[in-house]
Each structure stands twice: as structure tokens, then as C-alpha cells.
């Protein structure tokens, strides 16, 4: 009887140990999944902002050349002037970034529009959002230099590095490259 009682007390300790191991394993798995979901969300937000930027910038060529250039020369220019009074420059522009002798580079136009769609044009807010999503260096870590216009097409390419939530064993970062393409309206 005493031997059976000792066996039962030993099993209680084993069950407690198994429960601790199981709960710890479950928590680690959930934290890793949460980190993967954050990376997925970061990629989706930046991809959406890049796509919207490409589509929006593709319209700038049309509004700049066909409707007017921001001066008061035509009825289209008058309408654009009124629209400019109620709209901000983060979502439309008369800058001639799309031509070969452009004053503004494609990279700068894409970056400004990307920040516009990501955070309403607020660079600080965009930086904070990207840092919360583990984009290395926030908005400064996003590289727009591969964006270009070629044969009447706008190619928006952004590159950045995503950090893991938990740096287990020095995992490092994930290199992300996202592309969007839009035909320039000319």
C-alpha cells in the first residue's frame, strides 16, 4: 500500500512538469505566430501603399499635360486650381517627375506619394507605423531608388528589411522587395 501511495505522489509531480512544458511550448508557438502575422501585416500595408502610389502617380502625367499644369490657362486648369484648394499635395501633383528632363525624381515622387497613402502625408506618423511593424529604420529604411519610368510605364519598387519580433539565435532580418506597375496616362 505504501509503495502504491509513493507512486501516486510521484505521478503528481510528473503531471505538473508536463503541464509546465506544454504551456511553455504553446506560449512560444503563439508568440512566433504573432510575429509572423505582424510581418504579414507589414508586407500587406506597404504593398497596398505602393500599388496605390503607382496608380495615383500614373494619373499625374494626364492631369499635368492634358488638363493643365496648375496655372490658370484653361478651364481644366481652373478646375485643378479649385481642386488644389481642397486637396493636399500628397495625393496629386503637377510636378513633371515623369518626363526625361524632370525637375523632381521618380524616387522622390514615389516616396512622397507612398507616405501619403501610408499615413496621410505625415512622415513622422509613417515612420512610427513602420517601426511598430518592425521595418528596420522605419521610413528611412525603405529604399525607393529602384522606381523608374520606362516606355510609358511606371515601375514602383520598394525594398526594406523586416526584423523578427524575437531575435532567437541572431535570426537577423528578412529582405523584402515589392513591385507595382501602372501605365502612365498621357
Phi and psi in degrees as a GROMACS rama.xvg file:
@    title "Ramachandran Plot"
@    xaxis  label "Phi"
@    yaxis  label "Psi"
@TYPE xy
-64.4107  -34.9324  UNK-2
-67.335  -39.8665  UNK-3
-66.3255  -39.1396  UNK-4
-64.4965  -41.6155  UNK-5
-63.5135  -38.5027  UNK-6
-64.6259  -41.3792  UNK-7
-64.453  -42.1884  UNK-8
-64.8454  -36.7256  UNK-9
-67.2456  -35.6052  UNK-10
-67.6961  -34.0701  UNK-11
-60.9896  -40.9129  UNK-12
-65.8883  -37.6666  UNK-13
-67.2333  -41.336  UNK-14
-63.6119  -40.8897  UNK-15
-63.4199  -41.8172  UNK-16
-64.6165  -43.572  UNK-17
-63.1845  -39.9846  UNK-18
-64.2651  -42.1483  UNK-19
-61.5724  -44.3422  UNK-20
-65.1224  -43.16  UNK-21
-64.7122  -45.9291  UNK-22
-64.967  -42.3865  UNK-23
-62.4282  -44.3559  UNK-24
-61.95  -41.1014  UNK-25
-63.4971  -44.609  UNK-26
-63.3465  -42.3411  UNK-27
-62.0786  -43.6604  UNK-28
-61.3018  -43.9205  UNK-29
-64.8487  -39.8242  UNK-30
-66.6324  -38.4355  UNK-31
-66.248  -40.7646  UNK-32
-63.9452  -41.218  UNK-33
-61.4066  -39.1954  UNK-34
-64.7936  -40.0517  UNK-35
-66.8124  -38.3527  UNK-36
-65.0233  -36.2999  UNK-37
-65.6263  -41.4208  UNK-38
-64.0886  -41.2038  UNK-39
-62.4851  -43.3557  UNK-40
-64.3369  -40.7582  UNK-41
-61.6642  -43.9248  UNK-42
-65.5678  -39.2308  UNK-43
-67.5728  -43.3788  UNK-44
-63.0349  -44.8719  UNK-45
-70.3149  -36.1108  UNK-46
-65.1857  -41.1645  UNK-47
-65.2194  -44.1166  UNK-48
-63.7153  -38.3489  UNK-49
-66.5605  -42.6841  UNK-50
-65.3903  -46.024  UNK-51
-63.3067  -37.3321  UNK-52
-63.1244  -44.9989  UNK-53
-62.0869  -45.9148  UNK-54
-65.3378  -40.1764  UNK-55
-68.0879  -43.8122  UNK-56
-66.083  -31.0475  UNK-57
-62.5503  -28.6313  UNK-58
-78.77  -21.9585  UNK-59
-59.4836  -37.5282  UNK-60
-61.7081  -40.5141  UNK-61
-68.5904  -49.6061  UNK-62
-66.4667  -32.684  UNK-63
-72.8405  -38.1075  UNK-64
-94.5933  -42.4246  UNK-65
-89.7417  -41.5603  UNK-66
-86.8858  -41.2971  UNK-67
159.773  168.559  UNK-68
-109.599  22.4759  UNK-69
93.7529  -6.83592  UNK-70
-93.1178  -178.144  UNK-71
-102.98  50.5921  UNK-72
-91.3953  -23.9559  UNK-73
-142.765  172.865  UNK-74
-64.2119  -35.2065  UNK-75
-63.4591  -39.3037  UNK-76
-65.8434  -37.9499  UNK-77
-62.8859  -45.7334  UNK-78
-62.394  -41.3721  UNK-79
-64.1772  -37.6217  UNK-80
-62.8628  -41.6519  UNK-81
-65.3689  -43.5531  UNK-82
-61.745  -38.0335  UNK-83
-63.0565  -30.2315  UNK-84
-67.1862  -29.1871  UNK-85
-104.134  -10.3757  UNK-86
-112.393  154.512  UNK-87
-100.531  168.064  UNK-88
-76.2484  -2.73622  UNK-89
-77.3752  -15.6977  UNK-90
-120.094  -8.1081  UNK-91
-155.4  153.455  UNK-92
-158.018  150.526  UNK-93
-99.3162  4.80984  UNK-94
-60.5572  138.676  UNK-95
-89.0333  61.6948  UNK-96
-80.2011  -17.1344  UNK-97
-92.4127  -10.8047  UNK-98
-93.0108  169.869  UNK-99
-67.7067  -34.4072  UNK-100
-104.044  49.9916  UNK-101
-75.1258  145.187  UNK-102
-79.0859  -33.9387  UNK-103
-110.283  136.605  UNK-104
-77.2522  155.847  UNK-105
-59.3824  -40.6395  UNK-106
-57.6138  -46.2788  UNK-107
-67.1228  -40.2263  UNK-108
-64.7912  -42.2198  UNK-109
-65.4848  -43.3181  UNK-110
-61.7782  -44.7984  UNK-111
-64.0337  -43.7069  UNK-112
-69.3018  -36.8612  UNK-113
-60.1217  -46.2902  UNK-114
-64.704  -35.5483  UNK-115
-61.0689  -46.2921  UNK-116
-78.5426  -26.8394  UNK-117
-79.0424  -40.6926  UNK-118
-141.191  26.669  UNK-119
68.5693  21.7367  UNK-120
92.2504  -4.15298  UNK-121
-88.4787  106.382  UNK-122
-62.473  -39.3553  UNK-123
-64.2851  -43.6789  UNK-124
-64.25  -40.5258  UNK-125
-63.644  -41.139  UNK-126
-62.7322  -45.6386  UNK-127
-63.0026  -41.721  UNK-128
-62.6092  -46.3499  UNK-129
-66.4552  -36.1683  UNK-130
-67.9281  -37.1093  UNK-131
-64.561  -29.4284  UNK-132
-89.4362  10.472  UNK-133
68.9719  27.8206  UNK-134
-78.2487  122.469  UNK-135
-60.9437  126.336  UNK-136
68.1542  11.9631  UNK-137
63.0252  -138.422  UNK-138
-67.2087  -28.1777  UNK-139
-68.2063  -22.7754  UNK-140
-85.8282  -3.79158  UNK-141
-92.2391  125.288  UNK-142
-103.22  118.302  UNK-143
-102.971  2.69012  UNK-144
-68.5313  -11.4505  UNK-145
-91.9092  0.311008  UNK-146
-73.5556  143.781  UNK-147
-159.279  164.186  UNK-148
-113.079  139.257  UNK-149
-156.995  124.816  UNK-150
53.8605  44.8812  UNK-151
73.8354  14.2808  UNK-152
-120.237  147.78  UNK-153
-108.153  123.615  UNK-154
-111.29  112.239  UNK-155
-99.5027  122.898  UNK-156
-131.287  124.928  UNK-157
-119.295  142.727  UNK-158
-131.607  139.704  UNK-159
-159.927  171.948  UNK-160
-117.105  133.825  UNK-161
-103.778  133.865  UNK-162
-96.4961  148.893  UNK-163
-74.1882  152.586  UNK-164
-62.2481  -41.062  UNK-165
-121.397  117.674  UNK-166
-86.3835  79.8191  UNK-167
-89.1504  116.791  UNK-168
68.184  25.156  UNK-169
65.2647  51.0808  UNK-170
-61.1724  -29.4413  UNK-171
85.9981  -138.535  UNK-172
-131.134  167.29  UNK-173
-109.918  124.427  UNK-174
-78.2603  127.275  UNK-175
-120.798  132.764  UNK-176
-130.987  122.463  UNK-177
-125.804  141.893  UNK-178
-128.159  148.797  UNK-179
-141.626  147.939  UNK-180
-133.613  140.792  UNK-181
-147.438  143.406  UNK-182
-80.9278  129.243  UNK-183
-69.3286  131.76  UNK-184
-82.0218  105.49  UNK-185
